[in-house]
Amino acid sequence: MILYAAIRRMGRGLLVALAVLAVVVAGYAGAGMIGGAIPANAGWRPPTRGIPVYLESNGVHVSLVLPKVAAGIDWRDWAPGADLADPRYARYDHIAIGWGERTFFLDTPTWADVRLATILHAAIGSDSTLLHVEHVPAPAPGDGIRVVTLRPEEYRRLASGIRASAAPVRRAFRGYGANDVFYAGTGHYSARHTCNAWVGATLANAGVRVGRWTPFPITVLSWF
């Protein structure tokens, strides 16, 4: 009887823990959608002519895809082809840049490698971050792709914000394939400041209209 009572108490405790977790997850999702619906730079409108920047989502993570040379900004020395497993991919004229937690980036080359412990570690918070840089052609607009046209000064502010997220001393880590590489980053990753929130904040700091808090891909892409 004592054992049975203990098991019942454990079962009730587990149900309470699951209920609390469900409330936290639902609250986080709701707060994220609300934060993503409130605009920063509400008066901003894209110019009729300017520099096209792409937002590329894989359903979980959004990257910024930028021309390598535009508005006086040249990314070729910042992310040289010599850092790639195959330097020939440096011939592509765009780079895709994303920011995130180091362990999550390095330990999950595919979604099949995602582990709950890795997600929880990143969500709790980490000062160990990386920039993921891919050398790519300009993407074709479609599902998961948005185009944002920027003025030259906005593009320069965007570039400045991205570069500020790189560690002062450049340190490269092998990427997933032949055309990508990781660089040591700066900043604190957490459930509040996710990879997608970084994209939104970087766009907002450049003066672009976007959600004030964008923890999910939809909270970024829905503005464009």
Secondary structure as GFF3:
##gff-version 3
##sequence-region A 1 224
A	DSSP	alpha_helix	2	37	.	.	.	ID=ss1
A	DSSP	beta_strand	39	40	.	.	.	ID=ss2
A	DSSP	beta_strand	51	57	.	.	.	ID=ss3
A	DSSP	beta_strand	62	67	.	.	.	ID=ss4
A	DSSP	beta_strand	69	70	.	.	.	ID=ss5
A	DSSP	beta_strand	73	74	.	.	.	ID=ss6
A	DSSP	three_ten_helix	81	83	.	.	.	ID=ss7
A	DSSP	three_ten_helix	87	91	.	.	.	ID=ss8
A	DSSP	beta_strand	94	101	.	.	.	ID=ss9
A	DSSP	alpha_helix	102	107	.	.	.	ID=ss10
A	DSSP	three_ten_helix	111	113	.	.	.	ID=ss11
A	DSSP	alpha_helix	116	124	.	.	.	ID=ss12
A	DSSP	beta_strand	129	136	.	.	.	ID=ss13
A	DSSP	beta_strand	145	150	.	.	.	ID=ss14
A	DSSP	alpha_helix	152	164	.	.	.	ID=ss15
A	DSSP	beta_strand	172	174	.	.	.	ID=ss16
A	DSSP	beta_strand	180	184	.	.	.	ID=ss17
A	DSSP	alpha_helix	195	205	.	.	.	ID=ss18
A	DSSP	beta_strand	210	211	.	.	.	ID=ss19
A	DSSP	alpha_helix	217	221	.	.	.	ID=ss20
###
